Amino acid sequence: MNNTFTSNRVPSLDLARILAMLMMIAGHTFFSLIEPSQINTNAAPWNWWEFMRGATAPIFLTVSGIVQVFANKRDENGKLSQTTILKRLGTAFMLIGIGYLLVFPVDKIFDFFYLQSSQLPKFYAVNVLQLIGVSLLMVLAVFVFTRSNKTFFWASISLAVIFTVLTPLVNKMNWFEVLPYPIASYLDYRNGSIFTLFPFTAYLFYGMAFGAKLKEVEPHRRINFIITTSLILTPVFYIAGYYLFKFEWNFIANTPIPYKASAGFIFTRFAVVAIALAITGFITKKFMHLQDFFTFFGQKALYVYVLHFFVLYGTAMTPGVFQFYGGASSVALAFANIPIVIFGTLLLTVLINQIINRDTRFALIYKFSISVYLIYVLFI
C-alpha cells in the first residue's frame, strides 16, 4: 500500500476515534454485566478504569472536532453547500433521535402519553449520542457564520474558552428549577444525564481549533505534527489542570459532581487526550499498511457505537448478552464478554457495509428494513 496520503483524512485520528469508541463499549459492557458487589470503583484498579472511561468521550469529541474541519468543504466564497448543510443537519437530528429511541421508556409510542413522571428522568437523560447531535448543530453554525480557516479558528477557540470558563458556573445552578425538563437535562447532571454540554462540548470546540491549525500543515507532515504537539502539550495541560482545579475547588465543592463541574479537570483530561493522540500517531506510522482499516472503522465509529447496543441488549426479536448475564456476572465472566460484544459489533458493521455497498437495491432494502423495524417496535 502507498504510504502517502491521497486525501484530507488523517488515519491516526481515525484510529484514535475508533479506539475511544471501543473503550466506551468495553466499559459499557463490563459495568452492565458485572454484579455490583464484585467491584469497588473507589479503589484500585477500578478507580483507574473509571478515570480512563471518563477520558474516552473527550478523546472521541476532540478527534471529532478535528475531523469536522476536513469533512466540511467550503466553496470559493467560503460557504458550505446546501447539500452539505442538509446532510449535517440530518446527521445531527438522527443522532439525537437514536439517542432517545435507545432509552424509549414504553413499549409503544402511543403509551408515551400515559407515561408516569417517575419514568421521565431516564428518558430525558442526555447520553453521548444526544450530546454529539446537539454539538454538531453548533459546529455547523460556526461553519455557516465563518468564511475562512482563520475566522473559523478564532470562533472555535473563543467558544471553547467560553464553555470552559462557564462550566463551573453552569454546574452550580439547578437548571431544573428554571428550564423545561428536556432542555435542563442538557445542562444539569442531577437527574441522570451522563454527558452535558458543559464541559463536554468544549472538547469538540478545542478539537475544531486544533483542526484548523492542522489543516495548514502539509498532508504528509500531519501525523508528525500531531505527535510533536501532543507530547509538548501533555505536561502543560496536566499542570494547568492541577493548579486550576485547586484554585476553583472551594467554588465547585458543593456541586452534584465536582470533577464534572471543574474547568481544571477539562485540561487534566486533555493531557490524556494528548497522550492518546501521540500513541495512535506512533501506531499509525508503524502500521501504515493498515491505514485503510483505521479509516473504515474511524468513519463508522458512531455506527459501531449504536450497533453495540443491539449486541449487548438485543432487539425486539433477538436476545443480547445482557439477557443472559446482566448485572449478575463475576469479574472474569464480565471481562470474557467484552471481546464477544466488540467482535460481534465490528463483524456486524463489516457485513452490513458489504451488503449495502454491493448493490443499490440492497441499500434500499436495508433502509426499508430499518423503517419497517422501527414501525414494528414503536407501533405494533
Wavefront OBJ file of the C-alpha trace (Angstrom):
o trace
v 0.000 0.000 0.000
v 1.175 3.502 -0.758
v 2.145 5.265 2.453
v 1.474 8.751 1.119
v -1.792 10.486 1.842
v -4.141 10.934 -1.084
v -6.974 12.621 0.842
v -7.538 15.002 3.732
v -8.154 12.135 6.149
v -5.525 11.575 8.817
v -5.517 7.838 9.646
v -4.105 8.340 13.159
v -7.215 10.387 14.011
v -9.435 7.608 12.693
v -7.540 5.140 14.870
v -7.919 7.373 17.943
v -11.619 7.743 17.223
v -12.396 4.037 16.918
v -10.173 3.092 19.896
v -12.021 5.619 22.060
v -15.330 4.165 20.920
v -14.159 0.595 21.607
v -13.048 1.693 25.088
v -16.547 3.100 25.639
v -18.074 -0.203 24.515
v -15.702 -2.237 26.722
v -16.581 -0.163 29.787
v -20.280 -0.200 28.984
v -20.248 -3.979 28.547
v -18.306 -4.700 31.735
v -20.285 -2.414 34.025
v -23.617 -3.568 32.549
v -22.817 -7.228 33.195
v -20.865 -7.176 36.462
v -22.619 -7.908 39.737
v -22.129 -4.553 41.565
v -20.807 -6.027 44.813
v -17.905 -7.623 42.905
v -16.046 -4.317 42.460
v -15.390 -1.038 44.271
v -14.968 1.896 41.882
v -13.452 3.979 44.688
v -10.450 1.656 44.989
v -7.700 0.479 42.651
v -7.733 -0.801 39.967
v -11.375 0.041 39.310
v -10.999 3.768 40.060
v -8.292 3.938 37.396
v -10.591 2.277 34.908
v -13.324 4.750 35.837
v -10.898 7.596 35.161
v -9.966 6.153 31.760
v -13.658 5.620 30.938
v -14.135 9.287 31.678
v -11.420 10.130 29.139
v -12.949 8.187 26.241
v -15.627 10.786 25.455
v -13.124 13.697 25.497
v -10.859 11.736 23.122
v -13.733 10.984 20.760
v -15.156 14.510 20.887
v -11.769 16.186 20.391
v -10.992 13.998 17.384
v -14.497 14.563 16.011
v -13.903 18.306 16.216
v -10.628 17.966 14.316
v -12.208 15.742 11.668
v -15.077 18.198 11.085
v -12.575 20.708 9.720
v -11.624 18.308 6.940
v -15.080 16.826 6.388
v -16.854 20.128 5.653
v -15.664 21.537 2.331
v -16.192 25.239 1.572
v -16.735 26.678 -1.891
v -14.698 29.527 -3.402
v -16.715 32.029 -1.351
v -16.013 30.204 1.911
v -19.547 28.831 2.199
v -20.803 25.309 2.733
v -23.026 23.898 0.011
v -26.726 23.440 0.718
v -26.220 19.693 0.268
v -23.566 19.630 2.985
v -25.677 21.723 5.351
v -28.729 19.500 4.900
v -26.600 16.371 5.316
v -25.077 17.645 8.564
v -28.499 18.670 9.873
v -29.837 15.215 9.055
v -26.926 13.535 10.839
v -27.337 15.708 13.945
v -31.086 15.139 14.304
v -30.699 11.430 13.526
v -28.167 11.032 16.368
v -30.442 12.903 18.770
v -33.391 10.725 17.737
v -31.439 7.470 18.076
v -30.192 8.564 21.489
v -33.747 8.943 22.739
v -35.043 5.818 20.991
v -32.396 3.657 22.688
v -33.912 4.517 26.084
v -37.535 4.783 24.986
v -39.444 4.126 28.245
v -42.586 2.432 26.868
v -43.322 -0.458 24.528
v -45.401 1.518 22.031
v -45.292 5.175 21.081
v -48.966 5.703 21.983
v -48.192 4.671 25.578
v -45.888 7.677 25.912
v -48.881 9.909 26.656
v -49.681 7.751 29.708
v -46.127 7.729 30.998
v -45.667 8.268 34.727
v -43.494 11.225 35.735
v -41.111 8.870 37.571
v -40.160 7.322 34.211
v -39.218 10.594 32.512
v -35.756 11.239 34.023
v -34.223 8.165 32.384
v -35.744 9.060 29.015
v -34.631 12.704 29.074
v -31.149 11.914 30.451
v -28.541 13.013 27.901
v -26.111 10.383 26.637
v -23.256 10.688 24.163
v -25.448 10.473 21.040
v -27.683 13.391 22.029
v -24.602 15.364 23.097
v -22.874 14.800 19.755
v -26.060 15.597 17.823
v -26.629 18.946 19.556
v -22.901 19.762 19.419
v -22.847 19.092 15.668
v -25.567 21.717 15.260
v -23.242 24.196 16.992
v -20.347 23.088 14.777
v -22.480 23.667 11.700
v -23.376 27.148 12.951
v -19.670 28.014 13.270
v -19.081 26.880 9.683
v -22.077 28.842 8.408
v -21.092 32.094 10.141
v -17.395 31.995 9.188
v -15.836 32.280 5.761
v -12.182 31.339 6.251
v -9.971 28.962 8.170
v -8.629 31.881 10.220
v -12.015 33.162 11.381
v -13.105 29.573 11.961
v -10.108 29.059 14.272
v -10.833 32.176 16.322
v -14.536 31.393 16.579
v -13.772 27.825 17.718
v -11.137 28.732 20.289
v -13.367 31.539 21.639
v -16.314 29.176 22.095
v -14.028 26.573 23.682
v -12.772 29.111 26.233
v -16.317 30.331 26.915
v -17.535 26.772 27.546
v -14.516 26.135 29.806
v -14.978 29.288 31.876
v -18.733 28.793 32.213
v -18.531 25.101 33.197
v -18.223 25.723 36.986
v -20.941 28.392 36.869
v -23.381 26.301 34.830
v -22.900 23.280 37.086
v -23.517 25.402 40.167
v -27.128 26.062 39.177
v -30.142 23.777 39.396
v -31.440 24.173 35.846
v -34.496 22.018 36.518
v -35.902 24.888 38.571
v -35.760 27.381 35.689
v -35.935 25.423 32.410
v -38.196 22.737 30.913
v -37.053 19.236 31.859
v -35.804 18.140 28.399
v -33.665 21.293 27.982
v -32.382 21.324 31.562
v -31.114 17.764 31.075
v -28.520 19.098 28.608
v -27.093 21.363 31.311
v -27.603 19.506 34.588
v -26.423 16.096 35.875
v -28.861 15.939 38.769
v -31.460 13.717 37.143
v -29.306 11.216 35.315
v -27.637 12.924 32.347
v -24.202 11.464 31.667
v -22.876 13.883 29.052
v -23.995 17.502 29.424
v -22.986 20.384 27.155
v -20.779 21.837 29.899
v -17.994 20.664 29.899
v -18.138 18.143 27.048
v -18.839 20.439 24.096
v -15.662 22.330 24.998
v -13.633 19.326 23.829
v -15.305 19.485 20.421
v -14.535 23.202 20.032
v -10.905 22.779 21.127
v -10.641 19.957 18.589
v -12.039 22.250 15.881
v -9.454 24.923 16.711
v -6.649 22.356 16.568
v -8.068 21.007 13.302
v -7.938 24.500 11.777
v -4.212 24.650 12.547
v -3.642 21.070 11.398
v -5.260 21.882 8.057
v -2.484 24.407 7.398
v 0.139 21.650 7.703
v 1.192 19.703 4.599
v -0.685 16.357 4.486
v 2.429 14.159 4.741
v 3.573 16.022 7.876
v 0.285 15.995 9.786
v 0.862 12.854 11.858
v 4.279 14.119 12.976
v 2.680 17.465 13.809
v 0.049 15.718 15.942
v 2.662 13.623 17.771
v 5.017 16.540 18.437
v 2.288 18.945 19.524
v 0.669 16.317 21.752
v 3.933 15.486 23.534
v 4.627 19.166 24.158
v 1.126 19.941 25.419
v 0.679 16.893 27.686
v 2.639 18.298 30.689
v 1.240 21.787 30.026
v -2.330 20.503 30.171
v -1.677 18.411 33.286
v 0.000 21.212 35.256
v -2.620 23.776 34.194
v -5.419 21.381 35.132
v -3.898 20.565 38.517
v -3.494 24.183 39.659
v -6.787 25.352 38.175
v -8.598 22.535 39.984
v -7.040 23.585 43.309
v -7.911 27.224 42.614
v -11.582 26.555 41.875
v -12.203 23.815 44.437
v -13.991 25.977 47.035
v -16.414 27.137 44.343
v -17.256 23.702 42.886
v -17.039 21.564 46.049
v -20.794 21.626 46.626
v -21.850 20.877 43.041
v -23.503 17.482 42.343
v -20.368 16.054 40.675
v -17.388 18.365 41.394
v -14.962 16.906 38.871
v -17.513 17.369 36.069
v -18.026 20.963 37.185
v -14.292 21.622 37.086
v -12.652 23.737 34.394
v -9.310 22.393 35.598
v -10.411 18.822 35.034
v -11.045 19.673 31.375
v -7.325 20.294 30.998
v -6.406 17.231 33.065
v -8.411 15.122 30.634
v -6.805 16.941 27.740
v -3.478 15.589 28.969
v -4.924 12.093 28.482
v -6.313 13.113 25.067
v -2.869 14.361 24.023
v -1.225 11.113 25.151
v -3.811 9.119 23.182
v -3.211 11.200 20.043
v 0.552 10.731 20.359
v 0.240 6.958 20.869
v -2.164 6.493 17.947
v 0.169 8.634 15.837
v 3.099 6.323 16.595
v 0.960 3.218 15.942
v -0.222 4.579 12.602
v 3.331 5.376 11.481
v 4.364 1.834 12.441
v 1.426 0.178 10.665
v 0.794 2.391 7.678
v -0.317 -0.666 5.690
v -3.424 -0.759 7.935
v -4.481 2.832 7.327
v -7.490 1.757 5.207
v -8.619 -0.400 8.133
v -8.244 2.553 10.542
v -10.108 4.855 8.168
v -13.020 2.465 7.617
v -13.752 1.941 11.310
v -12.977 5.574 12.133
v -15.674 6.638 9.696
v -18.065 4.070 11.181
v -17.302 4.847 14.840
v -20.769 6.154 15.749
v -22.341 3.365 13.719
v -20.289 0.865 15.746
v -21.438 2.503 18.981
v -25.127 2.205 18.053
v -24.767 -1.403 16.887
v -23.153 -2.477 20.143
v -26.451 -1.767 21.922
v -28.118 -4.443 19.794
v -25.335 -6.955 20.522
v -25.324 -6.145 24.236
v -29.038 -5.634 24.894
v -30.621 -7.395 21.925
v -33.525 -6.258 19.755
v -37.286 -6.742 19.819
v -36.732 -10.100 18.122
v -33.287 -11.285 19.291
v -31.718 -11.548 22.763
v -28.478 -9.811 23.696
v -25.678 -10.729 26.068
v -27.356 -8.700 28.825
v -30.362 -11.054 28.845
v -28.065 -13.871 29.982
v -25.593 -12.184 32.337
v -26.832 -8.656 33.022
v -25.932 -7.382 36.486
v -25.044 -10.867 37.750
v -21.618 -11.700 36.267
v -18.356 -12.384 38.013
v -15.346 -10.229 37.118
v -13.940 -12.982 34.890
v -17.222 -13.538 33.034
v -17.799 -9.814 32.521
v -14.286 -9.472 31.080
v -14.815 -12.534 28.868
v -17.873 -10.937 27.283
v -16.061 -7.741 26.274
v -14.343 -9.291 23.207
v -17.612 -11.056 22.305
v -19.520 -7.765 22.197
v -16.693 -5.901 20.428
v -16.066 -8.617 17.828
v -19.788 -9.115 17.232
v -20.278 -5.373 16.748
v -17.336 -4.979 14.352
v -18.402 -8.049 12.387
v -21.945 -6.688 12.016
v -20.514 -3.357 10.862
v -18.431 -5.006 8.132
v -21.239 -7.322 6.971
v -23.852 -4.571 6.763
v -21.422 -2.299 4.936
v -20.616 -5.006 2.395
v -24.292 -5.789 1.821
v -25.446 -2.213 1.251
v -22.445 -1.378 -0.956
v -22.795 -4.481 -3.135
v -25.830 -3.177 -4.987
v -28.036 -0.082 -4.750
v -31.010 -2.413 -4.370
v -29.510 -3.831 -1.170
v -29.072 -0.308 0.187
v -32.754 0.415 -0.454
v -33.798 -2.901 1.103
v -31.628 -2.110 4.162
v -33.221 1.328 4.632
v -36.686 -0.127 4.113
v -35.972 -2.871 6.682
v -34.883 -0.283 9.276
v -38.101 1.659 8.671
v -40.230 -1.481 8.998
v -38.403 -2.462 12.208
v -38.992 0.977 13.777
v -42.676 0.874 12.831
v -42.959 -2.612 14.331
v -41.194 -1.643 17.581
v -42.975 1.665 18.089
v -46.484 0.994 16.816
v -47.249 -2.764 16.803
l 1 2 3 4 5 6 7 8 9 10 11 12 13 14 15 16 17 18 19 20 21 22 23 24 25 26 27 28 29 30 31 32 33 34 35 36 37 38 39 40 41 42 43 44 45 46 47 48 49 50 51 52 53 54 55 56 57 58 59 60 61 62 63 64 65 66 67 68 69 70 71 72 73 74 75 76 77 78 79 80 81 82 83 84 85 86 87 88 89 90 91 92 93 94 95 96 97 98 99 100 101 102 103 104 105 106 107 108 109 110 111 112 113 114 115 116 117 118 119 120 121 122 123 124 125 126 127 128 129 130 131 132 133 134 135 136 137 138 139 140 141 142 143 144 145 146 147 148 149 150 151 152 153 154 155 156 157 158 159 160 161 162 163 164 165 166 167 168 169 170 171 172 173 174 175 176 177 178 179 180 181 182 183 184 185 186 187 188 189 190 191 192 193 194 195 196 197 198 199 200 201 202 203 204 205 206 207 208 209 210 211 212 213 214 215 216 217 218 219 220 221 222 223 224 225 226 227 228 229 230 231 232 233 234 235 236 237 238 239 240 241 242 243 244 245 246 247 248 249 250 251 252 253 254 255 256 257 258 259 260 261 262 263 264 265 266 267 268 269 270 271 272 273 274 275 276 277 278 279 280 281 282 283 284 285 286 287 288 289 290 291 292 293 294 295 296 297 298 299 300 301 302 303 304 305 306 307 308 309 310 311 312 313 314 315 316 317 318 319 320 321 322 323 324 325 326 327 328 329 330 331 332 333 334 335 336 337 338 339 340 341 342 343 344 345 346 347 348 349 350 351 352 353 354 355 356 357 358 359 360 361 362 363 364 365 366 367 368 369 370 371 372 373 374 375 376 377 378 379 380
